[in-house]
């Protein structure tokens, strides 16, 4: 099973939102990292066949998704960045309504809605109108609706927006549980969303695929570029103005010294030692102009 993206491009007037993006997504969880404005949402909408590309195409198992039409949408689950809902619906009636749109039988729909609302912690709130929900609750409902038809392809655009750390961790567990025999594409600018669950990570920058690798190898490209050093506390400002600081730590027993974690092509200070890079270091390296 594969979702192939070939030269996908989208222009809005003179603005190039997605620029000849090509890759192949196979079964597993794929993290798509990028700063706000990097083209992630435009790409997601084209992968869902909600937005027609200026050029290029997307195919599923060799078939163009636009030509597949309804057959493709039956395979698809989607959570957009701005999740739309009917405010006067209860969570339960909303889920049942979407179940009918997906063609689920009545009993299957009831069972599926109960299971998913329990999974996202909303079953006890199922009779409340969605307009009374907090932002985090609405986002959890969005996650539940994206899974309602047990999709083969699940596309999630900034799915943890509005979730607290506990809810975010729960979301990652839900997605991991649903990953078997599925293509899951998770777009985010929050590194921790994909750090622990993605099998492959792609980095999108200025509408292009900047880097892609298995999750356990993606940081290899910045080996030797991450440093740990200690500097006098009064000099911290000098280093933060010159380098990308991914972490700053004060020592309670050495108030005059501060430990810095620096992302830099060159050794930032004589006593700096290389440390193993992590995904946050890589993100900061790619988007240093936004730091």
Secondary structure as GFF3:
##gff-version 3
##sequence-region A 1 291
A	DSSP	beta_strand	2	12	.	.	.	ID=ss1
A	DSSP	beta_strand	15	26	.	.	.	ID=ss2
A	DSSP	beta_strand	28	33	.	.	.	ID=ss3
A	DSSP	alpha_helix	40	47	.	.	.	ID=ss4
A	DSSP	beta_strand	55	60	.	.	.	ID=ss5
A	DSSP	beta_strand	63	64	.	.	.	ID=ss6
A	DSSP	alpha_helix	65	68	.	.	.	ID=ss7
A	DSSP	alpha_helix	70	74	.	.	.	ID=ss8
A	DSSP	beta_strand	76	79	.	.	.	ID=ss9
A	DSSP	alpha_helix	91	101	.	.	.	ID=ss10
A	DSSP	alpha_helix	106	119	.	.	.	ID=ss11
A	DSSP	three_ten_helix	123	125	.	.	.	ID=ss12
A	DSSP	three_ten_helix	130	132	.	.	.	ID=ss13
A	DSSP	alpha_helix	135	146	.	.	.	ID=ss14
A	DSSP	beta_strand	153	157	.	.	.	ID=ss15
A	DSSP	alpha_helix	165	177	.	.	.	ID=ss16
A	DSSP	beta_strand	183	188	.	.	.	ID=ss17
A	DSSP	alpha_helix	191	195	.	.	.	ID=ss18
A	DSSP	beta_strand	200	205	.	.	.	ID=ss19
A	DSSP	beta_strand	208	214	.	.	.	ID=ss20
A	DSSP	three_ten_helix	218	222	.	.	.	ID=ss21
A	DSSP	beta_strand	226	232	.	.	.	ID=ss22
A	DSSP	three_ten_helix	233	235	.	.	.	ID=ss23
A	DSSP	alpha_helix	236	242	.	.	.	ID=ss24
A	DSSP	beta_strand	244	251	.	.	.	ID=ss25
A	DSSP	beta_strand	254	263	.	.	.	ID=ss26
A	DSSP	beta_strand	273	274	.	.	.	ID=ss27
A	DSSP	alpha_helix	279	286	.	.	.	ID=ss28
A	DSSP	three_ten_helix	288	290	.	.	.	ID=ss29
###
